[in-house]
Amino acid sequence: MTLEMNPHGPLPGDNAFRRESLKGTQWEPTYAGALSFMRRKYTRDLTGVDIAVTGIPFDQATSHRPGTRLGPEGIRKASAENAWGPFWPWNFDPFDTLAVTDYGDCFFDWGRKENFPQRLEDHAAEILASGAEMIALGGDHYITYPLLRAHARKHGPLSLVHFDAHRDVEPDDGGRIDHGTMFNYAVKEGLIDPRASVQIGIRTVFTGERTYGFRIVYADEVHDSSPAAVADIIRQVVGGNKAYLTFDIDCLDPSAAPGTGTPIPGGLTYHQAASIIRRLMGIHFIAMDVVEVSPPYDHAEITSLAAASLVMEYLCLKAAARGARAAPFSE
Protein backbone atom coordinates (compact mmCIF):
# COMPACT_ATOMS: atom_id res chain seq x y z
CA MET A 1 0.00 0.00 0.00
CA THR A 2 1.36 3.42 -0.93
CA LEU A 3 0.19 6.78 0.34
CA GLU A 4 -1.42 7.47 -3.03
CA MET A 5 -3.21 4.08 -3.02
CA ASN A 6 -4.42 4.34 0.57
CA PRO A 7 -8.13 3.36 0.49
CA HIS A 8 -8.91 5.16 3.73
CA GLY A 9 -8.46 8.69 2.45
CA PRO A 10 -5.97 11.38 3.50
CA LEU A 11 -3.17 10.48 5.89
CA PRO A 12 -2.95 13.05 8.67
CA GLY A 13 -0.70 10.88 10.84
CA ASP A 14 -0.65 10.78 14.64
CA ASN A 15 -4.17 9.41 14.73
CA ALA A 16 -3.76 8.81 18.46
CA PHE A 17 -4.39 12.55 18.80
CA ARG A 18 -5.83 13.75 15.49
CA ARG A 19 -8.55 11.26 14.64
CA GLU A 20 -12.05 12.71 14.70
CA SER A 21 -14.17 9.56 14.84
CA LEU A 22 -13.93 7.01 17.65
CA LYS A 23 -14.69 4.24 15.16
CA GLY A 24 -12.89 2.98 12.08
CA THR A 25 -9.20 2.62 11.29
CA GLN A 26 -7.04 5.22 9.59
CA TRP A 27 -3.86 3.80 8.13
CA GLU A 28 -0.52 5.37 8.96
CA PRO A 29 3.06 4.07 8.88
CA THR A 30 3.66 1.37 11.48
CA TYR A 31 7.12 2.75 12.23
CA ALA A 32 6.17 6.34 13.10
CA GLY A 33 3.65 8.42 14.97
CA ALA A 34 2.19 8.57 18.46
CA LEU A 35 1.82 5.13 19.98
CA SER A 36 -1.58 4.65 21.56
CA PHE A 37 -3.03 1.14 21.59
CA MET A 38 -3.88 0.33 17.96
CA ARG A 39 -3.71 4.07 17.15
CA ARG A 40 -6.95 4.65 19.04
CA LYS A 41 -7.61 8.17 20.23
CA TYR A 42 -5.95 9.17 23.50
CA THR A 43 -8.70 10.75 25.57
CA ARG A 44 -10.20 10.85 29.04
CA ASP A 45 -13.56 11.83 27.54
CA LEU A 46 -15.59 8.63 27.63
CA THR A 47 -18.68 10.00 25.93
CA GLY A 48 -19.90 7.38 23.46
CA VAL A 49 -17.04 4.99 24.28
CA ASP A 50 -17.72 1.25 24.32
CA ILE A 51 -14.34 0.10 25.62
CA ALA A 52 -11.48 2.09 27.15
CA VAL A 53 -7.99 0.59 27.05
CA THR A 54 -5.78 1.65 29.93
CA GLY A 55 -2.23 0.87 31.03
CA ILE A 56 -1.28 -0.20 34.56
CA PRO A 57 2.54 0.22 34.76
CA PHE A 58 3.03 -1.62 38.06
CA ASP A 59 5.56 -4.35 38.86
CA GLN A 60 6.14 -3.99 42.60
CA ALA A 61 4.38 -7.29 43.38
CA THR A 62 6.69 -9.50 41.34
CA SER A 63 8.43 -12.47 42.93
CA HIS A 64 11.11 -12.97 40.26
CA ARG A 65 12.13 -10.79 37.33
CA PRO A 66 10.79 -7.20 37.23
CA GLY A 67 10.06 -5.06 34.17
CA THR A 68 6.31 -5.37 33.73
CA ARG A 69 5.94 -1.67 34.53
CA LEU A 70 7.11 -1.28 30.92
CA GLY A 71 4.43 -3.66 29.66
CA PRO A 72 1.82 -1.07 28.64
CA GLU A 73 4.40 0.86 26.64
CA GLY A 74 5.64 -2.31 24.95
CA ILE A 75 2.16 -3.56 24.08
CA ARG A 76 1.14 -0.21 22.61
CA LYS A 77 4.28 -0.10 20.49
CA ALA A 78 3.81 -3.65 19.20
CA SER A 79 0.13 -3.02 18.44
CA ALA A 80 1.03 -0.52 15.71
CA GLU A 81 2.00 -3.46 13.48
CA ASN A 82 -1.65 -4.50 13.26
CA ALA A 83 -3.28 -1.07 13.26
CA TRP A 84 -4.20 -0.93 9.60
CA GLY A 85 -7.37 -2.91 8.89
CA PRO A 86 -9.18 -6.25 9.27
CA PHE A 87 -7.72 -8.69 11.78
CA TRP A 88 -7.10 -12.29 10.70
CA PRO A 89 -8.85 -14.75 10.85
CA TRP A 90 -11.92 -12.71 11.78
CA ASN A 91 -11.50 -10.72 8.55
CA PHE A 92 -13.22 -7.64 9.88
CA ASP A 93 -12.10 -4.52 11.72
CA PRO A 94 -13.58 -4.54 15.24
CA PHE A 95 -13.24 -0.77 15.37
CA ASP A 96 -15.93 -0.44 12.71
CA THR A 97 -18.31 -1.82 15.34
CA LEU A 98 -16.82 -0.78 18.67
CA ALA A 99 -15.88 2.73 19.80
CA VAL A 100 -12.54 2.08 21.51
CA THR A 101 -10.21 4.69 23.00
CA ASP A 102 -6.91 4.69 24.87
CA TYR A 103 -7.49 6.15 28.33
CA GLY A 104 -3.79 6.46 29.08
CA ASP A 105 -2.23 4.99 32.22
CA CYS A 106 -3.16 4.71 35.85
CA PHE A 107 -0.82 7.04 37.72
CA PHE A 108 0.26 6.42 41.31
CA ASP A 109 3.08 7.22 43.71
CA TRP A 110 5.62 4.40 43.29
CA GLY A 111 6.98 5.23 46.74
CA ARG A 112 3.62 4.44 48.33
CA LYS A 113 3.00 0.89 47.21
CA GLU A 114 0.50 0.40 50.01
CA ASN A 115 -1.79 2.96 48.36
CA PHE A 116 -1.66 1.37 44.91
CA PRO A 117 -4.58 -1.08 45.27
CA GLN A 118 -7.06 1.66 46.16
CA ARG A 119 -5.64 3.99 43.51
CA LEU A 120 -6.16 1.37 40.81
CA GLU A 121 -9.64 0.52 42.06
CA ASP A 122 -10.56 4.22 41.87
CA HIS A 123 -9.05 4.48 38.38
CA ALA A 124 -11.18 1.57 37.19
CA ALA A 125 -14.26 3.01 38.86
CA GLU A 126 -13.81 6.25 36.89
CA ILE A 127 -14.06 4.30 33.65
CA LEU A 128 -16.91 2.02 34.72
CA ALA A 129 -18.99 4.96 35.99
CA SER A 130 -19.18 6.24 32.41
CA GLY A 131 -20.80 3.05 31.18
CA ALA A 132 -17.72 2.04 29.19
CA GLU A 133 -16.08 -1.34 29.63
CA MET A 134 -12.33 -1.58 30.08
CA ILE A 135 -9.29 -3.51 28.96
CA ALA A 136 -6.21 -3.23 31.16
CA LEU A 137 -2.62 -3.62 29.96
CA GLY A 138 -0.36 -4.75 32.80
CA GLY A 139 1.68 -4.60 34.81
CA ASP A 140 2.14 -7.68 36.94
CA HIS A 141 -0.79 -9.96 37.76
CA TYR A 142 -1.56 -8.37 41.11
CA ILE A 143 -3.40 -5.63 39.19
CA THR A 144 -6.28 -8.02 38.52
CA TYR A 145 -7.26 -7.99 42.19
CA PRO A 146 -8.12 -4.26 42.49
CA LEU A 147 -9.72 -4.45 39.04
CA LEU A 148 -11.94 -7.32 40.19
CA ARG A 149 -12.96 -5.28 43.22
CA ALA A 150 -14.09 -2.39 41.00
CA HIS A 151 -15.94 -4.67 38.59
CA ALA A 152 -17.60 -6.77 41.29
CA ARG A 153 -18.85 -3.60 42.94
CA LYS A 154 -20.74 -2.85 39.72
CA HIS A 155 -21.67 -6.34 38.50
CA GLY A 156 -21.64 -8.58 41.57
CA PRO A 157 -19.60 -11.80 41.88
CA LEU A 158 -17.94 -12.72 38.59
CA SER A 159 -16.72 -15.82 36.83
CA LEU A 160 -12.97 -15.68 36.31
CA VAL A 161 -11.61 -17.05 33.03
CA HIS A 162 -7.93 -17.23 33.88
CA PHE A 163 -5.14 -18.15 31.43
CA ASP A 164 -1.86 -18.67 33.29
CA ALA A 165 1.02 -20.97 34.15
CA HIS A 166 0.29 -20.34 37.84
CA ARG A 167 -2.95 -20.44 39.82
CA ASP A 168 -2.03 -17.40 41.98
CA VAL A 169 -3.72 -18.83 45.07
CA GLU A 170 -0.56 -19.41 47.09
CA PRO A 171 -1.26 -19.23 50.83
CA ASP A 172 -0.04 -16.20 52.74
CA ASP A 173 -0.61 -14.44 56.05
CA GLY A 174 -3.02 -11.90 54.56
CA GLY A 175 -2.70 -8.41 53.15
CA ARG A 176 0.39 -8.95 51.02
CA ILE A 177 0.80 -7.16 47.69
CA ASP A 178 1.95 -10.22 45.78
CA HIS A 179 1.25 -11.40 42.25
CA GLY A 180 1.01 -15.03 43.37
CA THR A 181 -1.52 -14.87 46.20
CA MET A 182 -4.23 -12.37 45.32
CA PHE A 183 -6.92 -14.75 44.04
CA ASN A 184 -7.17 -16.06 47.61
CA TYR A 185 -8.46 -12.61 48.52
CA ALA A 186 -10.74 -12.44 45.48
CA VAL A 187 -12.44 -15.69 46.53
CA LYS A 188 -12.69 -14.81 50.22
CA GLU A 189 -14.13 -11.37 49.45
CA GLY A 190 -16.76 -12.84 47.14
CA LEU A 191 -15.44 -10.99 44.09
CA ILE A 192 -15.44 -14.17 42.03
CA ASP A 193 -17.48 -17.35 42.13
CA PRO A 194 -14.80 -20.08 42.06
CA ARG A 195 -17.27 -22.83 41.14
CA ALA A 196 -18.13 -20.88 38.00
CA SER A 197 -14.50 -20.04 37.23
CA VAL A 198 -11.81 -21.81 35.22
CA GLN A 199 -8.00 -21.66 35.08
CA ILE A 200 -6.35 -22.71 31.81
CA GLY A 201 -2.74 -23.65 31.04
CA ILE A 202 -1.67 -24.29 34.63
CA ARG A 203 1.65 -26.12 35.03
CA THR A 204 2.89 -25.29 38.53
CA VAL A 205 1.93 -26.58 41.97
CA PHE A 206 2.57 -24.84 45.31
CA THR A 207 2.38 -26.47 48.74
CA GLY A 208 -0.77 -25.49 50.59
CA GLU A 209 -2.76 -24.32 47.55
CA ARG A 210 -6.50 -24.90 47.68
CA THR A 211 -8.67 -25.61 44.66
CA TYR A 212 -11.50 -23.40 45.99
CA GLY A 213 -13.69 -25.20 43.48
CA PHE A 214 -12.01 -23.78 40.36
CA ARG A 215 -12.09 -25.98 37.28
CA ILE A 216 -8.39 -26.36 36.49
CA VAL A 217 -7.41 -27.18 32.91
CA TYR A 218 -3.74 -28.08 33.23
CA ALA A 219 -1.41 -27.45 30.30
CA ASP A 220 -1.18 -31.13 29.40
CA GLU A 221 -4.97 -31.32 29.14
CA VAL A 222 -4.92 -28.35 26.78
CA HIS A 223 -2.23 -30.00 24.65
CA ASP A 224 -4.21 -33.25 24.53
CA SER A 225 -7.46 -31.47 23.60
CA SER A 226 -8.70 -29.38 20.70
CA PRO A 227 -9.30 -25.64 21.21
CA ALA A 228 -13.01 -26.31 20.69
CA ALA A 229 -13.01 -28.89 23.51
CA VAL A 230 -11.28 -26.46 25.91
CA ALA A 231 -13.70 -23.69 24.94
CA ASP A 232 -16.61 -26.04 25.66
CA ILE A 233 -15.24 -26.64 29.17
CA ILE A 234 -15.01 -22.89 29.76
CA ARG A 235 -18.55 -22.27 28.53
CA GLN A 236 -19.95 -25.09 30.67
CA VAL A 237 -18.21 -23.81 33.80
CA VAL A 238 -19.11 -20.13 33.31
CA GLY A 239 -22.67 -20.70 32.13
CA GLY A 240 -24.71 -17.51 32.13
CA ASN A 241 -22.54 -15.62 34.62
CA LYS A 242 -20.83 -12.36 33.83
CA ALA A 243 -17.15 -13.13 33.30
CA TYR A 244 -13.78 -11.39 33.60
CA LEU A 245 -10.99 -12.59 31.28
CA THR A 246 -7.46 -12.34 32.66
CA PHE A 247 -4.54 -13.49 30.52
CA ASP A 248 -1.13 -13.86 32.11
CA ILE A 249 1.27 -13.93 29.18
CA ASP A 250 3.29 -16.68 30.86
CA CYS A 251 0.42 -19.00 29.98
CA LEU A 252 2.19 -19.08 26.63
CA ASP A 253 5.32 -21.17 26.30
CA PRO A 254 8.57 -19.18 26.71
CA SER A 255 9.32 -19.93 23.06
CA ALA A 256 6.29 -17.77 22.21
CA ALA A 257 6.58 -15.29 25.09
CA PRO A 258 10.08 -15.00 26.59
CA GLY A 259 9.47 -11.48 27.86
CA THR A 260 7.89 -12.29 31.19
CA GLY A 261 8.93 -12.51 34.82
CA THR A 262 8.34 -16.19 35.60
CA PRO A 263 8.56 -18.21 32.38
CA ILE A 264 7.56 -21.89 32.66
CA PRO A 265 8.27 -24.37 29.82
CA GLY A 266 5.44 -26.49 28.46
CA GLY A 267 2.96 -23.71 27.82
CA LEU A 268 0.46 -22.93 25.12
CA THR A 269 1.30 -21.62 21.67
CA TYR A 270 -0.27 -18.38 20.57
CA HIS A 271 -2.40 -20.36 18.13
CA GLN A 272 -3.80 -22.56 20.90
CA ALA A 273 -4.66 -19.64 23.18
CA ALA A 274 -6.15 -17.50 20.42
CA SER A 275 -8.12 -20.42 19.01
CA ILE A 276 -9.69 -21.03 22.42
CA ILE A 277 -10.63 -17.36 22.87
CA ARG A 278 -12.18 -17.23 19.39
CA ARG A 279 -14.54 -20.00 20.39
CA LEU A 280 -15.88 -18.29 23.52
CA MET A 281 -18.88 -16.74 21.82
CA GLY A 282 -21.88 -16.64 24.12
CA ILE A 283 -19.96 -15.86 27.31
CA HIS A 284 -20.91 -12.52 28.82
CA PHE A 285 -17.47 -10.95 29.22
CA ILE A 286 -17.45 -7.57 30.96
CA ALA A 287 -13.69 -6.87 30.97
CA MET A 288 -10.25 -8.19 30.09
CA ASP A 289 -6.68 -7.69 31.18
CA VAL A 290 -3.38 -8.99 29.81
CA VAL A 291 -0.54 -8.99 32.30
CA GLU A 292 3.09 -9.92 33.03
CA VAL A 293 4.61 -8.63 29.78
CA SER A 294 8.19 -7.65 30.62
CA PRO A 295 9.83 -5.98 27.60
CA PRO A 296 13.38 -6.04 29.06
CA TYR A 297 13.33 -9.84 28.70
CA ASP A 298 11.59 -9.88 25.34
CA HIS A 299 13.14 -10.67 21.97
CA ALA A 300 12.11 -8.83 18.81
CA GLU A 301 8.92 -7.69 20.61
CA ILE A 302 7.33 -11.14 20.18
CA THR A 303 5.84 -11.16 23.70
CA SER A 304 4.43 -7.66 23.38
CA LEU A 305 3.05 -8.53 19.94
CA ALA A 306 1.37 -11.66 21.32
CA ALA A 307 -0.23 -9.60 24.11
CA ALA A 308 -1.47 -6.93 21.70
CA SER A 309 -2.87 -9.61 19.40
CA LEU A 310 -4.68 -11.36 22.26
CA VAL A 311 -6.40 -8.09 23.07
CA MET A 312 -7.43 -7.86 19.43
CA GLU A 313 -8.84 -11.39 19.60
CA TYR A 314 -10.96 -10.27 22.54
CA LEU A 315 -12.10 -7.11 20.74
CA CYS A 316 -13.08 -9.18 17.71
CA LEU A 317 -15.00 -11.53 19.99
CA LYS A 318 -16.87 -8.54 21.45
CA ALA A 319 -17.51 -7.07 17.99
CA ALA A 320 -18.78 -10.41 16.69
CA ALA A 321 -21.22 -10.53 19.60
CA ARG A 322 -22.60 -7.24 18.28
CA GLY A 323 -23.04 -8.62 14.80
CA ALA A 324 -19.70 -7.91 13.08
CA ARG A 325 -19.05 -10.44 10.32
CA ALA A 326 -16.23 -11.15 7.89
CA ALA A 327 -16.48 -9.22 4.64
CA PRO A 328 -16.69 -11.44 1.55
CA PHE A 329 -13.74 -11.44 -0.81
CA SER A 330 -14.26 -9.66 -4.11
CA GLU A 331 -13.39 -11.39 -7.37
C-alpha positions as CSV (number, residue, x, y, z in Angstrom):
1,M,0.0,0.0,0.0
2,T,1.4,3.4,-0.9
3,L,0.2,6.8,0.3
4,E,-1.4,7.5,-3.0
5,M,-3.2,4.1,-3.0
6,N,-4.4,4.3,0.6
7,P,-8.1,3.4,0.5
8,H,-8.9,5.2,3.7
9,G,-8.5,8.7,2.5
10,P,-6.0,11.4,3.5
11,L,-3.2,10.5,5.9
12,P,-3.0,13.1,8.7
13,G,-0.7,10.9,10.8
14,D,-0.7,10.8,14.6
15,N,-4.2,9.4,14.7
16,A,-3.8,8.8,18.5
17,F,-4.4,12.6,18.8
18,R,-5.8,13.7,15.5
19,R,-8.6,11.3,14.6
20,E,-12.0,12.7,14.7
21,S,-14.2,9.6,14.8
22,L,-13.9,7.0,17.6
23,K,-14.7,4.2,15.2
24,G,-12.9,3.0,12.1
25,T,-9.2,2.6,11.3
26,Q,-7.0,5.2,9.6
27,W,-3.9,3.8,8.1
28,E,-0.5,5.4,9.0
29,P,3.1,4.1,8.9
30,T,3.7,1.4,11.5
31,Y,7.1,2.8,12.2
32,A,6.2,6.3,13.1
33,G,3.7,8.4,15.0
34,A,2.2,8.6,18.5
35,L,1.8,5.1,20.0
36,S,-1.6,4.7,21.6
37,F,-3.0,1.1,21.6
38,M,-3.9,0.3,18.0
39,R,-3.7,4.1,17.1
40,R,-7.0,4.6,19.0
41,K,-7.6,8.2,20.2
42,Y,-5.9,9.2,23.5
43,T,-8.7,10.8,25.6
44,R,-10.2,10.9,29.0
45,D,-13.6,11.8,27.5
46,L,-15.6,8.6,27.6
47,T,-18.7,10.0,25.9
48,G,-19.9,7.4,23.5
49,V,-17.0,5.0,24.3
50,D,-17.7,1.3,24.3
51,I,-14.3,0.1,25.6
52,A,-11.5,2.1,27.1
53,V,-8.0,0.6,27.0
54,T,-5.8,1.6,29.9
55,G,-2.2,0.9,31.0
56,I,-1.3,-0.2,34.6
57,P,2.5,0.2,34.8
58,F,3.0,-1.6,38.1
59,D,5.6,-4.4,38.9
60,Q,6.1,-4.0,42.6
61,A,4.4,-7.3,43.4
62,T,6.7,-9.5,41.3
63,S,8.4,-12.5,42.9
64,H,11.1,-13.0,40.3
65,R,12.1,-10.8,37.3
66,P,10.8,-7.2,37.2
67,G,10.1,-5.1,34.2
68,T,6.3,-5.4,33.7
69,R,5.9,-1.7,34.5
70,L,7.1,-1.3,30.9
71,G,4.4,-3.7,29.7
72,P,1.8,-1.1,28.6
73,E,4.4,0.9,26.6
74,G,5.6,-2.3,24.9
75,I,2.2,-3.6,24.1
76,R,1.1,-0.2,22.6
77,K,4.3,-0.1,20.5
78,A,3.8,-3.7,19.2
79,S,0.1,-3.0,18.4
80,A,1.0,-0.5,15.7
81,E,2.0,-3.5,13.5
82,N,-1.6,-4.5,13.3
83,A,-3.3,-1.1,13.3
84,W,-4.2,-0.9,9.6
85,G,-7.4,-2.9,8.9
86,P,-9.2,-6.3,9.3
87,F,-7.7,-8.7,11.8
88,W,-7.1,-12.3,10.7
89,P,-8.8,-14.7,10.9
90,W,-11.9,-12.7,11.8
91,N,-11.5,-10.7,8.5
92,F,-13.2,-7.6,9.9
93,D,-12.1,-4.5,11.7
94,P,-13.6,-4.5,15.2
95,F,-13.2,-0.8,15.4
96,D,-15.9,-0.4,12.7
97,T,-18.3,-1.8,15.3
98,L,-16.8,-0.8,18.7
99,A,-15.9,2.7,19.8
100,V,-12.5,2.1,21.5
101,T,-10.2,4.7,23.0
102,D,-6.9,4.7,24.9
103,Y,-7.5,6.1,28.3
104,G,-3.8,6.5,29.1
105,D,-2.2,5.0,32.2
106,C,-3.2,4.7,35.9
107,F,-0.8,7.0,37.7
108,F,0.3,6.4,41.3
109,D,3.1,7.2,43.7
110,W,5.6,4.4,43.3
111,G,7.0,5.2,46.7
112,R,3.6,4.4,48.3
113,K,3.0,0.9,47.2
114,E,0.5,0.4,50.0
115,N,-1.8,3.0,48.4
116,F,-1.7,1.4,44.9
117,P,-4.6,-1.1,45.3
118,Q,-7.1,1.7,46.2
119,R,-5.6,4.0,43.5
120,L,-6.2,1.4,40.8
121,E,-9.6,0.5,42.1
122,D,-10.6,4.2,41.9
123,H,-9.0,4.5,38.4
124,A,-11.2,1.6,37.2
125,A,-14.3,3.0,38.9
126,E,-13.8,6.3,36.9
127,I,-14.1,4.3,33.7
128,L,-16.9,2.0,34.7
129,A,-19.0,5.0,36.0
130,S,-19.2,6.2,32.4
131,G,-20.8,3.0,31.2
132,A,-17.7,2.0,29.2
133,E,-16.1,-1.3,29.6
134,M,-12.3,-1.6,30.1
135,I,-9.3,-3.5,29.0
136,A,-6.2,-3.2,31.2
137,L,-2.6,-3.6,30.0
138,G,-0.4,-4.7,32.8
139,G,1.7,-4.6,34.8
140,D,2.1,-7.7,36.9
141,H,-0.8,-10.0,37.8
142,Y,-1.6,-8.4,41.1
143,I,-3.4,-5.6,39.2
144,T,-6.3,-8.0,38.5
145,Y,-7.3,-8.0,42.2
146,P,-8.1,-4.3,42.5
147,L,-9.7,-4.5,39.0
148,L,-11.9,-7.3,40.2
149,R,-13.0,-5.3,43.2
150,A,-14.1,-2.4,41.0
151,H,-15.9,-4.7,38.6
152,A,-17.6,-6.8,41.3
153,R,-18.9,-3.6,42.9
154,K,-20.7,-2.9,39.7
155,H,-21.7,-6.3,38.5
156,G,-21.6,-8.6,41.6
157,P,-19.6,-11.8,41.9
158,L,-17.9,-12.7,38.6
159,S,-16.7,-15.8,36.8
160,L,-13.0,-15.7,36.3
161,V,-11.6,-17.0,33.0
162,H,-7.9,-17.2,33.9
163,F,-5.1,-18.2,31.4
164,D,-1.9,-18.7,33.3
165,A,1.0,-21.0,34.1
166,H,0.3,-20.3,37.8
167,R,-2.9,-20.4,39.8
168,D,-2.0,-17.4,42.0
169,V,-3.7,-18.8,45.1
170,E,-0.6,-19.4,47.1
171,P,-1.3,-19.2,50.8
172,D,0.0,-16.2,52.7
173,D,-0.6,-14.4,56.0
174,G,-3.0,-11.9,54.6
175,G,-2.7,-8.4,53.2
176,R,0.4,-9.0,51.0
177,I,0.8,-7.2,47.7
178,D,1.9,-10.2,45.8
179,H,1.2,-11.4,42.3
180,G,1.0,-15.0,43.4
181,T,-1.5,-14.9,46.2
182,M,-4.2,-12.4,45.3
183,F,-6.9,-14.7,44.0
184,N,-7.2,-16.1,47.6
185,Y,-8.5,-12.6,48.5
186,A,-10.7,-12.4,45.5
187,V,-12.4,-15.7,46.5
188,K,-12.7,-14.8,50.2
189,E,-14.1,-11.4,49.4
190,G,-16.8,-12.8,47.1
191,L,-15.4,-11.0,44.1
192,I,-15.4,-14.2,42.0
193,D,-17.5,-17.4,42.1
194,P,-14.8,-20.1,42.1
195,R,-17.3,-22.8,41.1
196,A,-18.1,-20.9,38.0
197,S,-14.5,-20.0,37.2
198,V,-11.8,-21.8,35.2
199,Q,-8.0,-21.7,35.1
200,I,-6.4,-22.7,31.8
201,G,-2.7,-23.7,31.0
202,I,-1.7,-24.3,34.6
203,R,1.7,-26.1,35.0
204,T,2.9,-25.3,38.5
205,V,1.9,-26.6,42.0
206,F,2.6,-24.8,45.3
207,T,2.4,-26.5,48.7
208,G,-0.8,-25.5,50.6
209,E,-2.8,-24.3,47.6
210,R,-6.5,-24.9,47.7
211,T,-8.7,-25.6,44.7
212,Y,-11.5,-23.4,46.0
213,G,-13.7,-25.2,43.5
214,F,-12.0,-23.8,40.4
215,R,-12.1,-26.0,37.3
216,I,-8.4,-26.4,36.5
217,V,-7.4,-27.2,32.9
218,Y,-3.7,-28.1,33.2
219,A,-1.4,-27.5,30.3
220,D,-1.2,-31.1,29.4
221,E,-5.0,-31.3,29.1
222,V,-4.9,-28.3,26.8
223,H,-2.2,-30.0,24.7
224,D,-4.2,-33.3,24.5
225,S,-7.5,-31.5,23.6
226,S,-8.7,-29.4,20.7
227,P,-9.3,-25.6,21.2
228,A,-13.0,-26.3,20.7
229,A,-13.0,-28.9,23.5
230,V,-11.3,-26.5,25.9
231,A,-13.7,-23.7,24.9
232,D,-16.6,-26.0,25.7
233,I,-15.2,-26.6,29.2
234,I,-15.0,-22.9,29.8
235,R,-18.6,-22.3,28.5
236,Q,-19.9,-25.1,30.7
237,V,-18.2,-23.8,33.8
238,V,-19.1,-20.1,33.3
239,G,-22.7,-20.7,32.1
240,G,-24.7,-17.5,32.1
241,N,-22.5,-15.6,34.6
242,K,-20.8,-12.4,33.8
243,A,-17.1,-13.1,33.3
244,Y,-13.8,-11.4,33.6
245,L,-11.0,-12.6,31.3
246,T,-7.5,-12.3,32.7
247,F,-4.5,-13.5,30.5
248,D,-1.1,-13.9,32.1
249,I,1.3,-13.9,29.2
250,D,3.3,-16.7,30.9
251,C,0.4,-19.0,30.0
252,L,2.2,-19.1,26.6
253,D,5.3,-21.2,26.3
254,P,8.6,-19.2,26.7
255,S,9.3,-19.9,23.1
256,A,6.3,-17.8,22.2
257,A,6.6,-15.3,25.1
258,P,10.1,-15.0,26.6
259,G,9.5,-11.5,27.9
260,T,7.9,-12.3,31.2
261,G,8.9,-12.5,34.8
262,T,8.3,-16.2,35.6
263,P,8.6,-18.2,32.4
264,I,7.6,-21.9,32.7
265,P,8.3,-24.4,29.8
266,G,5.4,-26.5,28.5
267,G,3.0,-23.7,27.8
268,L,0.5,-22.9,25.1
269,T,1.3,-21.6,21.7
270,Y,-0.3,-18.4,20.6
271,H,-2.4,-20.4,18.1
272,Q,-3.8,-22.6,20.9
273,A,-4.7,-19.6,23.2
274,A,-6.2,-17.5,20.4
275,S,-8.1,-20.4,19.0
276,I,-9.7,-21.0,22.4
277,I,-10.6,-17.4,22.9
278,R,-12.2,-17.2,19.4
279,R,-14.5,-20.0,20.4
280,L,-15.9,-18.3,23.5
281,M,-18.9,-16.7,21.8
282,G,-21.9,-16.6,24.1
283,I,-20.0,-15.9,27.3
284,H,-20.9,-12.5,28.8
285,F,-17.5,-10.9,29.2
286,I,-17.5,-7.6,31.0
287,A,-13.7,-6.9,31.0
288,M,-10.2,-8.2,30.1
289,D,-6.7,-7.7,31.2
290,V,-3.4,-9.0,29.8
291,V,-0.5,-9.0,32.3
292,E,3.1,-9.9,33.0
293,V,4.6,-8.6,29.8
294,S,8.2,-7.7,30.6
295,P,9.8,-6.0,27.6
296,P,13.4,-6.0,29.1
297,Y,13.3,-9.8,28.7
298,D,11.6,-9.9,25.3
299,H,13.1,-10.7,22.0
300,A,12.1,-8.8,18.8
301,E,8.9,-7.7,20.6
302,I,7.3,-11.1,20.2
303,T,5.8,-11.2,23.7
304,S,4.4,-7.7,23.4
305,L,3.0,-8.5,19.9
306,A,1.4,-11.7,21.3
307,A,-0.2,-9.6,24.1
308,A,-1.5,-6.9,21.7
309,S,-2.9,-9.6,19.4
310,L,-4.7,-11.4,22.3
311,V,-6.4,-8.1,23.1
312,M,-7.4,-7.9,19.4
313,E,-8.8,-11.4,19.6
314,Y,-11.0,-10.3,22.5
315,L,-12.1,-7.1,20.7
316,C,-13.1,-9.2,17.7
317,L,-15.0,-11.5,20.0
318,K,-16.9,-8.5,21.4
319,A,-17.5,-7.1,18.0
320,A,-18.8,-10.4,16.7
321,A,-21.2,-10.5,19.6
322,R,-22.6,-7.2,18.3
323,G,-23.0,-8.6,14.8
324,A,-19.7,-7.9,13.1
325,R,-19.0,-10.4,10.3
326,A,-16.2,-11.2,7.9
327,A,-16.5,-9.2,4.6
328,P,-16.7,-11.4,1.5
329,F,-13.7,-11.4,-0.8
330,S,-14.3,-9.7,-4.1
331,E,-13.4,-11.4,-7.4
